[in-house]
Amino acid sequence: MKAFDKEHQIAIPEPPQRNCRTVQPSPNPDPQRRRLIVLQSITLAWMLAECVVALWAAARAHSPALLGFGFDSLVELLSAILVVLTLAPRVDRKAIDRAAGVLLFALAAVVALTSVLAMAGKLEPRPSPLGIFITAAALLVMPLLAWEKRKLARRTANQVLAADAVQSAACAYLAFVALGGLIVNAVFHFALADAVAALTATPILIREGRRALRGQSCGCC
């Protein structure tokens, strides 16, 4: 449409109208980052519940297997927190790698200590239905979490997440060991079955702890 100048009888063209649209930034978060947040949120919630229930059941039943399993849950909880810290800017990745290795060594020490205490007869465990329940539930949940963490660690080259996957796998193994020991103790009143099996996990944990301290990806991942 043109405007008309009556004084000079000149048609003045109007400037072309532009179709101005407000461009809103479309939220498109990194899918790997979002997947990591969801995965670790599930891990934190589960490990907190698992740790509280296992340690409470261990105190009631005086069970070394549940004690080791409960402390393993605590170490796994701390390991999951370390993975979340990798999302923060300006984080010292080398320090986190070292901390992940230390956590693996701590887990190995807990497993060895509780096994020796059980074999030495320093603890007299009693049957624990609650312990059987929480270890059976962990035996279902932890392998799935470990599997998802391994896949994501490969895609993102996240060494801390790889170490955390080892923690989850170790938690599943200890759940299996503790569950077997609790069932054997409940049925046959034989409390040493889980101690020998738990000791077999110690060399694996030490090896993976060394790899994490050197900043290498875990061999199982």
PyMOL commands that set and color helices and strands:
alter all, ss='L'
color gray80, all
select helices_A, chain A and resi 31-61+64-85+93-119+129-156+159-188+193-199+201-213
alter helices_A, ss='H'
color red, helices_A
select strands_A, chain A and resi 2-5+10-13
alter strands_A, ss='S'
color yellow, strands_A
deselect
rebuild
show_as cartoon
